[in-house]
Amino acid sequence: MRTIAIGDIHGGLKALVQLLNKLEIKDEDHLIFMGDYVDGWSEAAQVVQCLIDLSEKIDCIFIRGNHDVWCQQWLKTGKVDQTWYVHGGKETMASYQGFTDEEKQAHISFFDNLKMYHLDEQNRLFLHAGFTSMHGVEKEVHPPTLYFDRTLWEMALAIDNNLEVDSYFYPNRLKHYHEIYIGHTPTTNFKCDTPMNAVNIWNVDTGAAFKGRISGMDIDTKDFLQSDPVYALYPNEKGRNKD
């Protein structure tokens, strides 16, 4: 049995299907999706439907991302957050054309049941963004931090990898978990289009919303596979690219 962490998708259904085919997913596999299923490319609603269908066949855990929260709020209330609209919401709204009220309700249920984080039996933590509490995710006083924070990853990048865990200078919030898996902050921001590791944190958001790919990592072996660059699969779209 493999446990595979899959990074941010951002409406790139073609890339998601390509990645799942490359991974040769089997019934016994365990998939952990790191959030941000929507906003970017033109098939956000179709991605959500694909994930719902997949979860009926394969053991899946779905983490809540900040873009998922925005989409969930729109589906429930019809109100359009302007920040969301200009960061992929416009494309997501268009992708829902033709979906029935019943289908939209099923998607609302999907979003309602997303997990803020997942902690497995090997003390490996999975969450979309990060946390700030030195006592761990359960003590985070502001829950949206779990899908908005970037300081956890920024801190990890700044730490000397030779620093021992029992050092006085080693950050307490990292000591709680054997490994931490995140998305949210594209590795392409650091001129890297593959998953990145810093201290005990693995970042599997490889920039699918922009010029990057969707990645799937076997968390036991650290082997990973990727889709093609998502923009190449949607040649007539910009996604969230501004140039």
C-alpha positions as protocol buffer text, in pm:
chain_id: "A"
residue {
  index: 1
  type: MET
  ca { x: 0 y: 0 z: 0 }
}
residue {
  index: 2
  type: ARG
  ca { x: 129 y: 343 z: -93 }
}
residue {
  index: 3
  type: THR
  ca { x: 42 y: 671 z: 75 }
}
residue {
  index: 4
  type: ILE
  ca { x: 65 y: 947 z: -183 }
}
residue {
  index: 5
  type: ALA
  ca { x: 47 y: 1320 z: -111 }
}
residue {
  index: 6
  type: ILE
  ca { x: -91 y: 1513 z: -408 }
}
residue {
  index: 7
  type: GLY
  ca { x: -24 y: 1884 z: -437 }
}
residue {
  index: 8
  type: ASP
  ca { x: -245 y: 2177 z: -533 }
}
residue {
  index: 9
  type: ILE
  ca { x: -460 y: 2121 z: -845 }
}
residue {
  index: 10
  type: HIS
  ca { x: -624 y: 2459 z: -914 }
}
residue {
  index: 11
  type: GLY
  ca { x: -882 y: 2346 z: -1168 }
}
residue {
  index: 12
  type: GLY
  ca { x: -638 y: 2153 z: -1388 }
}
residue {
  index: 13
  type: LEU
  ca { x: -845 y: 1841 z: -1451 }
}
residue {
  index: 14
  type: LYS
  ca { x: -637 y: 1729 z: -1750 }
}
residue {
  index: 15
  type: ALA
  ca { x: -321 y: 1743 z: -1542 }
}
residue {
  index: 16
  type: LEU
  ca { x: -486 y: 1562 z: -1250 }
}
residue {
  index: 17
  type: VAL
  ca { x: -604 y: 1276 z: -1471 }
}
residue {
  index: 18
  type: GLN
  ca { x: -262 y: 1257 z: -1634 }
}
residue {
  index: 19
  type: LEU
  ca { x: -92 y: 1237 z: -1293 }
}
residue {
  index: 20
  type: LEU
  ca { x: -329 y: 969 z: -1162 }
}
residue {
  index: 21
  type: ASN
  ca { x: -261 y: 761 z: -1474 }
}
residue {
  index: 22
  type: LYS
  ca { x: 115 y: 802 z: -1430 }
}
residue {
  index: 23
  type: LEU
  ca { x: 86 y: 696 z: -1067 }
}
residue {
  index: 24
  type: GLU
  ca { x: -105 y: 384 z: -1176 }
}
residue {
  index: 25
  type: ILE
  ca { x: -334 y: 417 z: -875 }
}
residue {
  index: 26
  type: LYS
  ca { x: -441 y: 87 z: -723 }
}
residue {
  index: 27
  type: ASP
  ca { x: -738 y: 5 z: -501 }
}
residue {
  index: 28
  type: GLU
  ca { x: -515 y: -37 z: -195 }
}
residue {
  index: 29
  type: ASP
  ca { x: -346 y: 302 z: -232 }
}
residue {
  index: 30
  type: HIS
  ca { x: -410 y: 582 z: 13 }
}
residue {
  index: 31
  type: LEU
  ca { x: -431 y: 932 z: -138 }
}
residue {
  index: 32
  type: ILE
  ca { x: -397 y: 1256 z: 58 }
}
residue {
  index: 33
  type: PHE
  ca { x: -491 y: 1567 z: -138 }
}
residue {
  index: 34
  type: MET
  ca { x: -333 y: 1882 z: 0 }
}
residue {
  index: 35
  type: GLY
  ca { x: -606 y: 2134 z: -89 }
}
residue {
  index: 36
  type: ASP
  ca { x: -675 y: 2408 z: -345 }
}
residue {
  index: 37
  type: TYR
  ca { x: -875 y: 2197 z: -586 }
}
residue {
  index: 38
  type: VAL
  ca { x: -1025 y: 2501 z: -757 }
}
residue {
  index: 39
  type: ASP
  ca { x: -932 y: 2844 z: -897 }
}
residue {
  index: 40
  type: GLY
  ca { x: -696 y: 2884 z: -1187 }
}
residue {
  index: 41
  type: TRP
  ca { x: -772 y: 2669 z: -1489 }
}
residue {
  index: 42
  type: SER
  ca { x: -1113 y: 2624 z: -1646 }
}
residue {
  index: 43
  type: GLU
  ca { x: -1220 y: 2286 z: -1501 }
}
residue {
  index: 44
  type: ALA
  ca { x: -1252 y: 2353 z: -1129 }
}
residue {
  index: 45
  type: ALA
  ca { x: -1602 y: 2208 z: -1090 }
}
residue {
  index: 46
  type: GLN
  ca { x: -1496 y: 1909 z: -1297 }
}
residue {
  index: 47
  type: VAL
  ca { x: -1196 y: 1853 z: -1067 }
}
residue {
  index: 48
  type: VAL
  ca { x: -1425 y: 1845 z: -764 }
}
residue {
  index: 49
  type: GLN
  ca { x: -1655 y: 1596 z: -936 }
}
residue {
  index: 50
  type: CYS
  ca { x: -1356 y: 1382 z: -1032 }
}
residue {
  index: 51
  type: LEU
  ca { x: -1238 y: 1376 z: -670 }
}
residue {
  index: 52
  type: ILE
  ca { x: -1584 y: 1284 z: -543 }
}
residue {
  index: 53
  type: ASP
  ca { x: -1599 y: 996 z: -792 }
}
residue {
  index: 54
  type: LEU
  ca { x: -1244 y: 886 z: -708 }
}
residue {
  index: 55
  type: SER
  ca { x: -1319 y: 876 z: -336 }
}
residue {
  index: 56
  type: GLU
  ca { x: -1590 y: 619 z: -402 }
}
residue {
  index: 57
  type: LYS
  ca { x: -1322 y: 378 z: -529 }
}
residue {
  index: 58
  type: ILE
  ca { x: -1001 y: 474 z: -347 }
}
residue {
  index: 59
  type: ASP
  ca { x: -924 y: 570 z: 13 }
}
residue {
  index: 60
  type: CYS
  ca { x: -886 y: 949 z: -5 }
}
residue {
  index: 61
  type: ILE
  ca { x: -831 y: 1226 z: 247 }
}
residue {
  index: 62
  type: PHE
  ca { x: -905 y: 1579 z: 132 }
}
residue {
  index: 63
  type: ILE
  ca { x: -740 y: 1873 z: 311 }
}
residue {
  index: 64
  type: ARG
  ca { x: -901 y: 2219 z: 310 }
}
residue {
  index: 65
  type: GLY
  ca { x: -726 y: 2493 z: 111 }
}
residue {
  index: 66
  type: ASN
  ca { x: -793 y: 2865 z: 116 }
}
residue {
  index: 67
  type: HIS
  ca { x: -931 y: 2863 z: -239 }
}
residue {
  index: 68
  type: ASP
  ca { x: -1169 y: 2584 z: -144 }
}
residue {
  index: 69
  type: VAL
  ca { x: -1306 y: 2798 z: 138 }
}
residue {
  index: 70
  type: TRP
  ca { x: -1377 y: 3086 z: -100 }
}
residue {
  index: 71
  type: CYS
  ca { x: -1553 y: 2856 z: -347 }
}
residue {
  index: 72
  type: GLN
  ca { x: -1752 y: 2691 z: -69 }
}
residue {
  index: 73
  type: GLN
  ca { x: -1876 y: 3030 z: 51 }
}
residue {
  index: 74
  type: TRP
  ca { x: -1984 y: 3129 z: -299 }
}
residue {
  index: 75
  type: LEU
  ca { x: -2170 y: 2803 z: -359 }
}
residue {
  index: 76
  type: LYS
  ca { x: -2352 y: 2840 z: -29 }
}
residue {
  index: 77
  type: THR
  ca { x: -2438 y: 3210 z: -37 }
}
residue {
  index: 78
  type: GLY
  ca { x: -2393 y: 3335 z: -392 }
}
residue {
  index: 79
  type: LYS
  ca { x: -2172 y: 3614 z: -258 }
}
residue {
  index: 80
  type: VAL
  ca { x: -1852 y: 3678 z: -453 }
}
residue {
  index: 81
  type: ASP
  ca { x: -1540 y: 3762 z: -254 }
}
residue {
  index: 82
  type: GLN
  ca { x: -1351 y: 4011 z: -472 }
}
residue {
  index: 83
  type: THR
  ca { x: -1009 y: 3879 z: -371 }
}
residue {
  index: 84
  type: TRP
  ca { x: -1123 y: 3533 z: -471 }
}
residue {
  index: 85
  type: TYR
  ca { x: -1272 y: 3657 z: -798 }
}
residue {
  index: 86
  type: VAL
  ca { x: -941 y: 3796 z: -925 }
}
residue {
  index: 87
  type: HIS
  ca { x: -736 y: 3499 z: -801 }
}
residue {
  index: 88
  type: GLY
  ca { x: -916 y: 3228 z: -995 }
}
residue {
  index: 89
  type: GLY
  ca { x: -1273 y: 3265 z: -874 }
}
residue {
  index: 90
  type: LYS
  ca { x: -1392 y: 3400 z: -1208 }
}
residue {
  index: 91
  type: GLU
  ca { x: -1281 y: 3082 z: -1385 }
}
residue {
  index: 92
  type: THR
  ca { x: -1427 y: 2861 z: -1113 }
}
residue {
  index: 93
  type: MET
  ca { x: -1765 y: 3031 z: -1134 }
}
residue {
  index: 94
  type: ALA
  ca { x: -1768 y: 2978 z: -1512 }
}
residue {
  index: 95
  type: SER
  ca { x: -1685 y: 2609 z: -1468 }
}
residue {
  index: 96
  type: TYR
  ca { x: -2010 y: 2556 z: -1279 }
}
residue {
  index: 97
  type: GLN
  ca { x: -2225 y: 2649 z: -1577 }
}
residue {
  index: 98
  type: GLY
  ca { x: -2445 y: 2353 z: -1658 }
}
residue {
  index: 99
  type: PHE
  ca { x: -2420 y: 2196 z: -1312 }
}
residue {
  index: 100
  type: THR
  ca { x: -2756 y: 2127 z: -1151 }
}
residue {
  index: 101
  type: ASP
  ca { x: -2855 y: 2242 z: -804 }
}
residue {
  index: 102
  type: GLU
  ca { x: -2828 y: 1881 z: -690 }
}
residue {
  index: 103
  type: GLU
  ca { x: -2475 y: 1852 z: -823 }
}
residue {
  index: 104
  type: LYS
  ca { x: -2377 y: 2181 z: -662 }
}
residue {
  index: 105
  type: GLN
  ca { x: -2518 y: 2059 z: -332 }
}
residue {
  index: 106
  type: ALA
  ca { x: -2299 y: 1748 z: -357 }
}
residue {
  index: 107
  type: HIS
  ca { x: -2000 y: 1976 z: -407 }
}
residue {
  index: 108
  type: ILE
  ca { x: -2099 y: 2183 z: -103 }
}
residue {
  index: 109
  type: SER
  ca { x: -2102 y: 1860 z: 98 }
}
residue {
  index: 110
  type: PHE
  ca { x: -1755 y: 1782 z: -37 }
}
residue {
  index: 111
  type: PHE
  ca { x: -1624 y: 2121 z: 75 }
}
residue {
  index: 112
  type: ASP
  ca { x: -1802 y: 2093 z: 412 }
}
residue {
  index: 113
  type: ASN
  ca { x: -1621 y: 1767 z: 485 }
}
residue {
  index: 114
  type: LEU
  ca { x: -1269 y: 1879 z: 400 }
}
residue {
  index: 115
  type: LYS
  ca { x: -1021 y: 1828 z: 686 }
}
residue {
  index: 116
  type: MET
  ca { x: -825 y: 2112 z: 839 }
}
residue {
  index: 117
  type: TYR
  ca { x: -534 y: 1870 z: 885 }
}
residue {
  index: 118
  type: HIS
  ca { x: -456 y: 1502 z: 905 }
}
residue {
  index: 119
  type: LEU
  ca { x: -216 y: 1330 z: 1144 }
}
residue {
  index: 120
  type: ASP
  ca { x: -131 y: 969 z: 1064 }
}
residue {
  index: 121
  type: GLU
  ca { x: -13 y: 682 z: 1286 }
}
residue {
  index: 122
  type: GLN
  ca { x: 352 y: 760 z: 1209 }
}
residue {
  index: 123
  type: ASN
  ca { x: 308 y: 1115 z: 1344 }
}
residue {
  index: 124
  type: ARG
  ca { x: 320 y: 1269 z: 997 }
}
residue {
  index: 125
  type: LEU
  ca { x: 116 y: 1586 z: 965 }
}
residue {
  index: 126
  type: PHE
  ca { x: -64 y: 1696 z: 650 }
}
residue {
  index: 127
  type: LEU
  ca { x: -215 y: 2042 z: 611 }
}
residue {
  index: 128
  type: HIS
  ca { x: -255 y: 2297 z: 335 }
}
residue {
  index: 129
  type: ALA
  ca { x: -42 y: 2587 z: 456 }
}
residue {
  index: 130
  type: GLY
  ca { x: 109 y: 2596 z: 805 }
}
residue {
  index: 131
  type: PHE
  ca { x: 61 y: 2683 z: 1170 }
}
residue {
  index: 132
  type: THR
  ca { x: 213 y: 2929 z: 1413 }
}
residue {
  index: 133
  type: SER
  ca { x: 153 y: 2780 z: 1757 }
}
residue {
  index: 134
  type: MET
  ca { x: 465 y: 2644 z: 1924 }
}
residue {
  index: 135
  type: HIS
  ca { x: 234 y: 2380 z: 2075 }
}
residue {
  index: 136
  type: GLY
  ca { x: 119 y: 2236 z: 1741 }
}
residue {
  index: 137
  type: VAL
  ca { x: -189 y: 2248 z: 1520 }
}
residue {
  index: 138
  type: GLU
  ca { x: -436 y: 2157 z: 1793 }
}
residue {
  index: 139
  type: LYS
  ca { x: -345 y: 2475 z: 1979 }
}
residue {
  index: 140
  type: GLU
  ca { x: -373 y: 2707 z: 1679 }
}
residue {
  index: 141
  type: VAL
  ca { x: -602 y: 2986 z: 1800 }
}
residue {
  index: 142
  type: HIS
  ca { x: -699 y: 3113 z: 1455 }
}
residue {
  index: 143
  type: PRO
  ca { x: -810 y: 2814 z: 1241 }
}
residue {
  index: 144
  type: PRO
  ca { x: -778 y: 2991 z: 901 }
}
residue {
  index: 145
  type: THR
  ca { x: -405 y: 3003 z: 970 }
}
residue {
  index: 146
  type: LEU
  ca { x: -396 y: 2634 z: 878 }
}
residue {
  index: 147
  type: TYR
  ca { x: -487 y: 2717 z: 518 }
}
residue {
  index: 148
  type: PHE
  ca { x: -332 y: 3065 z: 488 }
}
residue {
  index: 149
  type: ASP
  ca { x: 1 y: 3060 z: 677 }
}
residue {
  index: 150
  type: ARG
  ca { x: 330 y: 3087 z: 489 }
}
residue {
  index: 151
  type: THR
  ca { x: 560 y: 3148 z: 787 }
}
residue {
  index: 152
  type: LEU
  ca { x: 608 y: 2776 z: 862 }
}
residue {
  index: 153
  type: TRP
  ca { x: 765 y: 2718 z: 521 }
}
residue {
  index: 154
  type: GLU
  ca { x: 962 y: 3044 z: 528 }
}
residue {
  index: 155
  type: MET
  ca { x: 1104 y: 2947 z: 867 }
}
residue {
  index: 156
  type: ALA
  ca { x: 1197 y: 2598 z: 746 }
}
residue {
  index: 157
  type: LEU
  ca { x: 1384 y: 2740 z: 448 }
}
residue {
  index: 158
  type: ALA
  ca { x: 1588 y: 2962 z: 679 }
}
residue {
  index: 159
  type: ILE
  ca { x: 1697 y: 2683 z: 916 }
}
residue {
  index: 160
  type: ASP
  ca { x: 2040 y: 2524 z: 887 }
}
residue {
  index: 161
  type: ASN
  ca { x: 1971 y: 2159 z: 802 }
}
residue {
  index: 162
  type: ASN
  ca { x: 2261 y: 2060 z: 1028 }
}
residue {
  index: 163
  type: LEU
  ca { x: 2079 y: 2196 z: 1333 }
}
residue {
  index: 164
  type: GLU
  ca { x: 2000 y: 1911 z: 1573 }
}
residue {
  index: 165
  type: VAL
  ca { x: 1642 y: 1859 z: 1687 }
}
residue {
  index: 166
  type: ASP
  ca { x: 1746 y: 1877 z: 2052 }
}
residue {
  index: 167
  type: SER
  ca { x: 1921 y: 2209 z: 1996 }
}
residue {
  index: 168
  type: TYR
  ca { x: 1805 y: 2506 z: 2202 }
}
residue {
  index: 169
  type: PHE
  ca { x: 1761 y: 2692 z: 1871 }
}
residue {
  index: 170
  type: TYR
  ca { x: 1545 y: 2430 z: 1698 }
}
residue {
  index: 171
  type: PRO
  ca { x: 1186 y: 2565 z: 1658 }
}
residue {
  index: 172
  type: ASN
  ca { x: 947 y: 2406 z: 1904 }
}
residue {
  index: 173
  type: ARG
  ca { x: 660 y: 2389 z: 1658 }
}
residue {
  index: 174
  type: LEU
  ca { x: 860 y: 2149 z: 1438 }
}
residue {
  index: 175
  type: LYS
  ca { x: 937 y: 1910 z: 1725 }
}
residue {
  index: 176
  type: HIS
  ca { x: 581 y: 1780 z: 1751 }
}
residue {
  index: 177
  type: TYR
  ca { x: 580 y: 1589 z: 1422 }
}
residue {
  index: 178
  type: HIS
  ca { x: 802 y: 1336 z: 1249 }
}
residue {
  index: 179
  type: GLU
  ca { x: 730 y: 1497 z: 911 }
}
residue {
  index: 180
  type: ILE
  ca { x: 505 y: 1775 z: 786 }
}
residue {
  index: 181
  type: TYR
  ca { x: 354 y: 1789 z: 437 }
}
residue {
  index: 182
  type: ILE
  ca { x: 216 y: 2114 z: 296 }
}
residue {
  index: 183
  type: GLY
  ca { x: 99 y: 2286 z: -22 }
}
residue {
  index: 184
  type: HIS
  ca { x: -11 y: 2649 z: -65 }
}
residue {
  index: 185
  type: THR
  ca { x: 325 y: 2814 z: -137 }
}
residue {
  index: 186
  type: PRO
  ca { x: 441 y: 2712 z: -487 }
}
residue {
  index: 187
  type: THR
  ca { x: 791 y: 2572 z: -509 }
}
residue {
  index: 188
  type: THR
  ca { x: 814 y: 2758 z: -840 }
}
residue {
  index: 189
  type: ASN
  ca { x: 846 y: 3074 z: -629 }
}
residue {
  index: 190
  type: PHE
  ca { x: 1192 y: 2938 z: -550 }
}
residue {
  index: 191
  type: LYS
  ca { x: 1277 y: 2845 z: -911 }
}
residue {
  index: 192
  type: CYS
  ca { x: 1198 y: 2477 z: -848 }
}
residue {
  index: 193
  type: ASP
  ca { x: 921 y: 2280 z: -1017 }
}
residue {
  index: 194
  type: THR
  ca { x: 958 y: 1965 z: -805 }
}
residue {
  index: 195
  type: PRO
  ca { x: 865 y: 1896 z: -439 }
}
residue {
  index: 196
  type: MET
  ca { x: 1102 y: 2066 z: -196 }
}
residue {
  index: 197
  type: ASN
  ca { x: 1230 y: 1956 z: 145 }
}
residue {
  index: 198
  type: ALA
  ca { x: 1345 y: 2182 z: 428 }
}
residue {
  index: 199
  type: VAL
  ca { x: 1416 y: 2038 z: 775 }
}
residue {
  index: 200
  type: ASN
  ca { x: 1128 y: 1793 z: 831 }
}
residue {
  index: 201
  type: ILE
  ca { x: 883 y: 1970 z: 597 }
}
residue {
  index: 202
  type: TRP
  ca { x: 794 y: 1863 z: 243 }
}
residue {
  index: 203
  type: ASN
  ca { x: 623 y: 2112 z: 12 }
}
residue {
  index: 204
  type: VAL
  ca { x: 433 y: 1939 z: -271 }
}
residue {
  index: 205
  type: ASP
  ca { x: 271 y: 2247 z: -428 }
}
residue {
  index: 206
  type: THR
  ca { x: 473 y: 2263 z: -749 }
}
residue {
  index: 207
  type: GLY
  ca { x: 299 y: 2562 z: -904 }
}
residue {
  index: 208
  type: ALA
  ca { x: 9 y: 2407 z: -1094 }
}
residue {
  index: 209
  type: ALA
  ca { x: -181 y: 2736 z: -1085 }
}
residue {
  index: 210
  type: PHE
  ca { x: 100 y: 2912 z: -1270 }
}
residue {
  index: 211
  type: LYS
  ca { x: 383 y: 2766 z: -1482 }
}
residue {
  index: 212
  type: GLY
  ca { x: 428 y: 2444 z: -1282 }
}
residue {
  index: 213
  type: ARG
  ca { x: 289 y: 2094 z: -1252 }
}
residue {
  index: 214
  type: ILE
  ca { x: 75 y: 1879 z: -1023 }
}
residue {
  index: 215
  type: SER
  ca { x: 291 y: 1642 z: -818 }
}
residue {
  index: 216
  type: GLY
  ca { x: 220 y: 1317 z: -637 }
}
residue {
  index: 217
  type: MET
  ca { x: 475 y: 1194 z: -380 }
}
residue {
  index: 218
  type: ASP
  ca { x: 504 y: 852 z: -216 }
}
residue {
  index: 219
  type: ILE
  ca { x: 568 y: 972 z: 138 }
}
residue {
  index: 220
  type: ASP
  ca { x: 749 y: 654 z: 239 }
}
residue {
  index: 221
  type: THR
  ca { x: 1005 y: 646 z: -44 }
}
residue {
  index: 222
  type: LYS
  ca { x: 993 y: 1017 z: -140 }
}
residue {
  index: 223
  type: ASP
  ca { x: 964 y: 913 z: -504 }
}
residue {
  index: 224
  type: PHE
  ca { x: 734 y: 1140 z: -699 }
}
residue {
  index: 225
  type: LEU
  ca { x: 567 y: 1173 z: -1037 }
}
residue {
  index: 226
  type: GLN
  ca { x: 430 y: 1485 z: -1205 }
}
residue {
  index: 227
  type: SER
  ca { x: 190 y: 1598 z: -1470 }
}
residue {
  index: 228
  type: ASP
  ca { x: 306 y: 1801 z: -1766 }
}
residue {
  index: 229
  type: PRO
  ca { x: 317 y: 2176 z: -1698 }
}
residue {
  index: 230
  type: VAL
  ca { x: -51 y: 2253 z: -1653 }
}
residue {
  index: 231
  type: TYR
  ca { x: -46 y: 2560 z: -1876 }
}
residue {
  index: 232
  type: ALA
  ca { x: 67 y: 2338 z: -2167 }
}
residue {
  index: 233
  type: LEU
  ca { x: -252 y: 2135 z: -2128 }
}
residue {
  index: 234
  type: TYR
  ca { x: -465 y: 2452 z: -2145 }
}
residue {
  index: 235
  type: PRO
  ca { x: -288 y: 2644 z: -2426 }
}
residue {
  index: 236
  type: ASN
  ca { x: -567 y: 2896 z: -2473 }
}
residue {
  index: 237
  type: GLU
  ca { x: -587 y: 2995 z: -2107 }
}
residue {
  index: 238
  type: LYS
  ca { x: -375 y: 3205 z: -1871 }
}
residue {
  index: 239
  type: GLY
  ca { x: -466 y: 3037 z: -1543 }
}
residue {
  index: 240
  type: ARG
  ca { x: -339 y: 3267 z: -1270 }
}
residue {
  index: 241
  type: ASN
  ca { x: -42 y: 3380 z: -1478 }
}
residue {
  index: 242
  type: LYS
  ca { x: -32 y: 3755 z: -1525 }
}
residue {
  index: 243
  type: ASP
  ca { x: 216 y: 3770 z: -1814 }
}
